[in-house]
Amino acid sequence: MASETRSFEIEGIKFYILEGFQELYRVLASLEKNPKWDVLALDQYMTVEIVSLGDKVRLAMYAEVDGKKLPPDIMQQEEVEIEVREEKIILKSFYEYPAMSKYTAMAIVKRINSFRQVLSSILSF
């Protein structure tokens, strides 16, 4: 699936919406260090929001899938909060970075890939 990026600006805040994650690093690496912006990336299974508040960058990841069984050792990982409610498995993760840079963009993509690995192991269980 090809990634599609849309952007718009409201009251000086630039918003980006990405369908898929292929273009995420390119978009993050192109963003300025201090201005306020908001990037929302989503696919069939998860949603990621990255927000610059000027002096810090926040990353939030969320996924909700049908099921109630987890791989045996999945709870040992500490990067993703996992909750089982009735017939749903909910995954959440939050991080904060001091400022945006190309290194921060790489760190964010690495965190998202780790989250996706946990999600993938649950989906394939």
PyMOL CGO cylinders between C-alpha atoms (Angstrom):
from pymol import cmd
from pymol.cgo import CYLINDER

trace = [
    CYLINDER, 0.00, 0.00, 0.00, 1.44, 3.36, -1.00, 0.3, 1, 1, 1, 1, 1, 1,
    CYLINDER, 1.44, 3.36, -1.00, 1.68, 5.96, 1.70, 0.3, 1, 1, 1, 1, 1, 1,
    CYLINDER, 1.68, 5.96, 1.70, -0.24, 9.17, 1.17, 0.3, 1, 1, 1, 1, 1, 1,
    CYLINDER, -0.24, 9.17, 1.17, 0.60, 12.43, 2.96, 0.3, 1, 1, 1, 1, 1, 1,
    CYLINDER, 0.60, 12.43, 2.96, -1.77, 15.35, 3.33, 0.3, 1, 1, 1, 1, 1, 1,
    CYLINDER, -1.77, 15.35, 3.33, -0.98, 18.60, 5.12, 0.3, 1, 1, 1, 1, 1, 1,
    CYLINDER, -0.98, 18.60, 5.12, -2.76, 21.78, 6.10, 0.3, 1, 1, 1, 1, 1, 1,
    CYLINDER, -2.76, 21.78, 6.10, -2.23, 24.69, 8.48, 0.3, 1, 1, 1, 1, 1, 1,
    CYLINDER, -2.23, 24.69, 8.48, -4.56, 26.13, 11.11, 0.3, 1, 1, 1, 1, 1, 1,
    CYLINDER, -4.56, 26.13, 11.11, -3.60, 29.19, 13.18, 0.3, 1, 1, 1, 1, 1, 1,
    CYLINDER, -3.60, 29.19, 13.18, 0.10, 28.71, 12.48, 0.3, 1, 1, 1, 1, 1, 1,
    CYLINDER, 0.10, 28.71, 12.48, 0.18, 25.01, 13.38, 0.3, 1, 1, 1, 1, 1, 1,
    CYLINDER, 0.18, 25.01, 13.38, 1.08, 22.66, 10.53, 0.3, 1, 1, 1, 1, 1, 1,
    CYLINDER, 1.08, 22.66, 10.53, -0.81, 19.35, 10.47, 0.3, 1, 1, 1, 1, 1, 1,
    CYLINDER, -0.81, 19.35, 10.47, 0.25, 16.24, 8.54, 0.3, 1, 1, 1, 1, 1, 1,
    CYLINDER, 0.25, 16.24, 8.54, -1.84, 13.12, 7.99, 0.3, 1, 1, 1, 1, 1, 1,
    CYLINDER, -1.84, 13.12, 7.99, -0.12, 10.01, 6.67, 0.3, 1, 1, 1, 1, 1, 1,
    CYLINDER, -0.12, 10.01, 6.67, -1.89, 6.87, 5.53, 0.3, 1, 1, 1, 1, 1, 1,
    CYLINDER, -1.89, 6.87, 5.53, 0.79, 4.30, 6.27, 0.3, 1, 1, 1, 1, 1, 1,
    CYLINDER, 0.79, 4.30, 6.27, 4.27, 4.73, 7.67, 0.3, 1, 1, 1, 1, 1, 1,
    CYLINDER, 4.27, 4.73, 7.67, 6.54, 4.66, 4.59, 0.3, 1, 1, 1, 1, 1, 1,
    CYLINDER, 6.54, 4.66, 4.59, 6.94, 8.46, 4.41, 0.3, 1, 1, 1, 1, 1, 1,
    CYLINDER, 6.94, 8.46, 4.41, 7.08, 9.10, 8.15, 0.3, 1, 1, 1, 1, 1, 1,
    CYLINDER, 7.08, 9.10, 8.15, 10.84, 9.57, 8.49, 0.3, 1, 1, 1, 1, 1, 1,
    CYLINDER, 10.84, 9.57, 8.49, 10.96, 11.87, 5.46, 0.3, 1, 1, 1, 1, 1, 1,
    CYLINDER, 10.96, 11.87, 5.46, 8.17, 14.04, 6.90, 0.3, 1, 1, 1, 1, 1, 1,
    CYLINDER, 8.17, 14.04, 6.90, 9.72, 14.14, 10.39, 0.3, 1, 1, 1, 1, 1, 1,
    CYLINDER, 9.72, 14.14, 10.39, 13.21, 14.92, 9.09, 0.3, 1, 1, 1, 1, 1, 1,
    CYLINDER, 13.21, 14.92, 9.09, 11.83, 17.86, 7.10, 0.3, 1, 1, 1, 1, 1, 1,
    CYLINDER, 11.83, 17.86, 7.10, 10.12, 19.53, 10.08, 0.3, 1, 1, 1, 1, 1, 1,
    CYLINDER, 10.12, 19.53, 10.08, 11.59, 22.58, 11.74, 0.3, 1, 1, 1, 1, 1, 1,
    CYLINDER, 11.59, 22.58, 11.74, 13.03, 22.36, 15.22, 0.3, 1, 1, 1, 1, 1, 1,
    CYLINDER, 13.03, 22.36, 15.22, 10.91, 24.78, 17.29, 0.3, 1, 1, 1, 1, 1, 1,
    CYLINDER, 10.91, 24.78, 17.29, 7.59, 25.50, 15.56, 0.3, 1, 1, 1, 1, 1, 1,
    CYLINDER, 7.59, 25.50, 15.56, 4.42, 23.75, 16.59, 0.3, 1, 1, 1, 1, 1, 1,
    CYLINDER, 4.42, 23.75, 16.59, 3.23, 20.93, 14.35, 0.3, 1, 1, 1, 1, 1, 1,
    CYLINDER, 3.23, 20.93, 14.35, 1.23, 17.70, 14.55, 0.3, 1, 1, 1, 1, 1, 1,
    CYLINDER, 1.23, 17.70, 14.55, 1.78, 14.49, 12.57, 0.3, 1, 1, 1, 1, 1, 1,
    CYLINDER, 1.78, 14.49, 12.57, -0.85, 11.76, 12.54, 0.3, 1, 1, 1, 1, 1, 1,
    CYLINDER, -0.85, 11.76, 12.54, 0.09, 8.44, 10.89, 0.3, 1, 1, 1, 1, 1, 1,
    CYLINDER, 0.09, 8.44, 10.89, -2.26, 5.50, 10.73, 0.3, 1, 1, 1, 1, 1, 1,
    CYLINDER, -2.26, 5.50, 10.73, -2.82, 2.17, 9.11, 0.3, 1, 1, 1, 1, 1, 1,
    CYLINDER, -2.82, 2.17, 9.11, -5.24, -0.71, 9.48, 0.3, 1, 1, 1, 1, 1, 1,
    CYLINDER, -5.24, -0.71, 9.48, -3.97, -1.63, 12.96, 0.3, 1, 1, 1, 1, 1, 1,
    CYLINDER, -3.97, -1.63, 12.96, -2.47, 1.37, 14.72, 0.3, 1, 1, 1, 1, 1, 1,
    CYLINDER, -2.47, 1.37, 14.72, -2.45, 5.13, 15.12, 0.3, 1, 1, 1, 1, 1, 1,
    CYLINDER, -2.45, 5.13, 15.12, 0.59, 7.28, 15.85, 0.3, 1, 1, 1, 1, 1, 1,
    CYLINDER, 0.59, 7.28, 15.85, 0.56, 10.95, 16.80, 0.3, 1, 1, 1, 1, 1, 1,
    CYLINDER, 0.56, 10.95, 16.80, 3.70, 13.05, 17.05, 0.3, 1, 1, 1, 1, 1, 1,
    CYLINDER, 3.70, 13.05, 17.05, 3.27, 16.59, 18.33, 0.3, 1, 1, 1, 1, 1, 1,
    CYLINDER, 3.27, 16.59, 18.33, 5.79, 19.40, 18.62, 0.3, 1, 1, 1, 1, 1, 1,
    CYLINDER, 5.79, 19.40, 18.62, 4.98, 21.84, 21.37, 0.3, 1, 1, 1, 1, 1, 1,
    CYLINDER, 4.98, 21.84, 21.37, 7.94, 24.04, 20.44, 0.3, 1, 1, 1, 1, 1, 1,
    CYLINDER, 7.94, 24.04, 20.44, 10.23, 23.04, 23.30, 0.3, 1, 1, 1, 1, 1, 1,
    CYLINDER, 10.23, 23.04, 23.30, 9.46, 19.29, 23.28, 0.3, 1, 1, 1, 1, 1, 1,
    CYLINDER, 9.46, 19.29, 23.28, 8.14, 16.56, 21.02, 0.3, 1, 1, 1, 1, 1, 1,
    CYLINDER, 8.14, 16.56, 21.02, 5.60, 13.99, 22.19, 0.3, 1, 1, 1, 1, 1, 1,
    CYLINDER, 5.60, 13.99, 22.19, 4.99, 10.57, 20.64, 0.3, 1, 1, 1, 1, 1, 1,
    CYLINDER, 4.99, 10.57, 20.64, 1.81, 8.57, 21.32, 0.3, 1, 1, 1, 1, 1, 1,
    CYLINDER, 1.81, 8.57, 21.32, 1.04, 5.16, 19.81, 0.3, 1, 1, 1, 1, 1, 1,
    CYLINDER, 1.04, 5.16, 19.81, -2.21, 3.20, 20.08, 0.3, 1, 1, 1, 1, 1, 1,
    CYLINDER, -2.21, 3.20, 20.08, -3.52, -0.07, 18.68, 0.3, 1, 1, 1, 1, 1, 1,
    CYLINDER, -3.52, -0.07, 18.68, -6.63, -2.09, 19.41, 0.3, 1, 1, 1, 1, 1, 1,
    CYLINDER, -6.63, -2.09, 19.41, -7.13, -5.59, 18.01, 0.3, 1, 1, 1, 1, 1, 1,
    CYLINDER, -7.13, -5.59, 18.01, -9.66, -8.35, 18.51, 0.3, 1, 1, 1, 1, 1, 1,
    CYLINDER, -9.66, -8.35, 18.51, -8.53, -11.18, 20.75, 0.3, 1, 1, 1, 1, 1, 1,
    CYLINDER, -8.53, -11.18, 20.75, -7.80, -12.10, 24.31, 0.3, 1, 1, 1, 1, 1, 1,
    CYLINDER, -7.80, -12.10, 24.31, -4.76, -14.40, 24.12, 0.3, 1, 1, 1, 1, 1, 1,
    CYLINDER, -4.76, -14.40, 24.12, -1.22, -13.06, 24.21, 0.3, 1, 1, 1, 1, 1, 1,
    CYLINDER, -1.22, -13.06, 24.21, 2.09, -14.69, 23.34, 0.3, 1, 1, 1, 1, 1, 1,
    CYLINDER, 2.09, -14.69, 23.34, 3.60, -16.12, 26.57, 0.3, 1, 1, 1, 1, 1, 1,
    CYLINDER, 3.60, -16.12, 26.57, 6.56, -13.74, 26.94, 0.3, 1, 1, 1, 1, 1, 1,
    CYLINDER, 6.56, -13.74, 26.94, 5.01, -10.56, 25.50, 0.3, 1, 1, 1, 1, 1, 1,
    CYLINDER, 5.01, -10.56, 25.50, 4.41, -9.01, 28.93, 0.3, 1, 1, 1, 1, 1, 1,
    CYLINDER, 4.41, -9.01, 28.93, 8.17, -9.09, 29.66, 0.3, 1, 1, 1, 1, 1, 1,
    CYLINDER, 8.17, -9.09, 29.66, 8.83, -6.27, 27.21, 0.3, 1, 1, 1, 1, 1, 1,
    CYLINDER, 8.83, -6.27, 27.21, 8.55, -2.85, 28.87, 0.3, 1, 1, 1, 1, 1, 1,
    CYLINDER, 8.55, -2.85, 28.87, 8.17, -0.46, 25.95, 0.3, 1, 1, 1, 1, 1, 1,
    CYLINDER, 8.17, -0.46, 25.95, 4.48, -1.07, 25.24, 0.3, 1, 1, 1, 1, 1, 1,
    CYLINDER, 4.48, -1.07, 25.24, 1.65, -1.06, 27.74, 0.3, 1, 1, 1, 1, 1, 1,
    CYLINDER, 1.65, -1.06, 27.74, -0.68, -3.98, 26.98, 0.3, 1, 1, 1, 1, 1, 1,
    CYLINDER, -0.68, -3.98, 26.98, -4.17, -4.40, 28.35, 0.3, 1, 1, 1, 1, 1, 1,
    CYLINDER, -4.17, -4.40, 28.35, -6.71, -7.14, 27.66, 0.3, 1, 1, 1, 1, 1, 1,
    CYLINDER, -6.71, -7.14, 27.66, -10.34, -6.06, 28.00, 0.3, 1, 1, 1, 1, 1, 1,
    CYLINDER, -10.34, -6.06, 28.00, -13.05, -8.59, 27.21, 0.3, 1, 1, 1, 1, 1, 1,
    CYLINDER, -13.05, -8.59, 27.21, -12.38, -9.49, 23.54, 0.3, 1, 1, 1, 1, 1, 1,
    CYLINDER, -12.38, -9.49, 23.54, -9.92, -6.63, 22.82, 0.3, 1, 1, 1, 1, 1, 1,
    CYLINDER, -9.92, -6.63, 22.82, -6.17, -6.27, 23.20, 0.3, 1, 1, 1, 1, 1, 1,
    CYLINDER, -6.17, -6.27, 23.20, -5.10, -2.66, 23.64, 0.3, 1, 1, 1, 1, 1, 1,
    CYLINDER, -5.10, -2.66, 23.64, -1.53, -1.45, 23.15, 0.3, 1, 1, 1, 1, 1, 1,
    CYLINDER, -1.53, -1.45, 23.15, -0.33, 2.01, 24.18, 0.3, 1, 1, 1, 1, 1, 1,
    CYLINDER, -0.33, 2.01, 24.18, 2.98, 3.76, 24.38, 0.3, 1, 1, 1, 1, 1, 1,
    CYLINDER, 2.98, 3.76, 24.38, 4.01, 7.37, 25.14, 0.3, 1, 1, 1, 1, 1, 1,
    CYLINDER, 4.01, 7.37, 25.14, 7.38, 9.11, 24.91, 0.3, 1, 1, 1, 1, 1, 1,
    CYLINDER, 7.38, 9.11, 24.91, 8.69, 12.64, 25.12, 0.3, 1, 1, 1, 1, 1, 1,
    CYLINDER, 8.69, 12.64, 25.12, 11.78, 14.08, 23.45, 0.3, 1, 1, 1, 1, 1, 1,
    CYLINDER, 11.78, 14.08, 23.45, 13.48, 17.40, 24.27, 0.3, 1, 1, 1, 1, 1, 1,
    CYLINDER, 13.48, 17.40, 24.27, 13.55, 18.76, 20.70, 0.3, 1, 1, 1, 1, 1, 1,
    CYLINDER, 13.55, 18.76, 20.70, 13.17, 17.77, 17.07, 0.3, 1, 1, 1, 1, 1, 1,
    CYLINDER, 13.17, 17.77, 17.07, 16.21, 16.85, 15.00, 0.3, 1, 1, 1, 1, 1, 1,
    CYLINDER, 16.21, 16.85, 15.00, 17.12, 14.17, 12.47, 0.3, 1, 1, 1, 1, 1, 1,
    CYLINDER, 17.12, 14.17, 12.47, 18.32, 12.05, 15.41, 0.3, 1, 1, 1, 1, 1, 1,
    CYLINDER, 18.32, 12.05, 15.41, 14.97, 12.49, 17.15, 0.3, 1, 1, 1, 1, 1, 1,
    CYLINDER, 14.97, 12.49, 17.15, 13.22, 11.49, 13.92, 0.3, 1, 1, 1, 1, 1, 1,
    CYLINDER, 13.22, 11.49, 13.92, 15.32, 8.31, 13.79, 0.3, 1, 1, 1, 1, 1, 1,
    CYLINDER, 15.32, 8.31, 13.79, 14.57, 7.57, 17.47, 0.3, 1, 1, 1, 1, 1, 1,
    CYLINDER, 14.57, 7.57, 17.47, 10.84, 8.07, 16.87, 0.3, 1, 1, 1, 1, 1, 1,
    CYLINDER, 10.84, 8.07, 16.87, 10.84, 5.72, 13.87, 0.3, 1, 1, 1, 1, 1, 1,
    CYLINDER, 10.84, 5.72, 13.87, 12.77, 3.14, 15.92, 0.3, 1, 1, 1, 1, 1, 1,
    CYLINDER, 12.77, 3.14, 15.92, 10.18, 3.35, 18.75, 0.3, 1, 1, 1, 1, 1, 1,
    CYLINDER, 10.18, 3.35, 18.75, 7.35, 2.97, 16.24, 0.3, 1, 1, 1, 1, 1, 1,
    CYLINDER, 7.35, 2.97, 16.24, 9.04, -0.07, 14.69, 0.3, 1, 1, 1, 1, 1, 1,
    CYLINDER, 9.04, -0.07, 14.69, 9.42, -1.63, 18.16, 0.3, 1, 1, 1, 1, 1, 1,
    CYLINDER, 9.42, -1.63, 18.16, 5.72, -1.01, 18.82, 0.3, 1, 1, 1, 1, 1, 1,
    CYLINDER, 5.72, -1.01, 18.82, 4.86, -2.56, 15.45, 0.3, 1, 1, 1, 1, 1, 1,
    CYLINDER, 4.86, -2.56, 15.45, 6.96, -5.63, 16.33, 0.3, 1, 1, 1, 1, 1, 1,
    CYLINDER, 6.96, -5.63, 16.33, 4.97, -6.16, 19.54, 0.3, 1, 1, 1, 1, 1, 1,
    CYLINDER, 4.97, -6.16, 19.54, 1.72, -5.66, 17.62, 0.3, 1, 1, 1, 1, 1, 1,
    CYLINDER, 1.72, -5.66, 17.62, 2.87, -8.09, 14.92, 0.3, 1, 1, 1, 1, 1, 1,
    CYLINDER, 2.87, -8.09, 14.92, 3.70, -10.80, 17.46, 0.3, 1, 1, 1, 1, 1, 1,
    CYLINDER, 3.70, -10.80, 17.46, 0.20, -10.43, 18.97, 0.3, 1, 1, 1, 1, 1, 1,
    CYLINDER, 0.20, -10.43, 18.97, -1.49, -10.52, 15.56, 0.3, 1, 1, 1, 1, 1, 1,
    CYLINDER, -1.49, -10.52, 15.56, 0.42, -13.63, 14.49, 0.3, 1, 1, 1, 1, 1, 1,
    CYLINDER, 0.42, -13.63, 14.49, -0.14, -15.52, 17.77, 0.3, 1, 1, 1, 1, 1, 1,
]
cmd.load_cgo(trace, "trace")
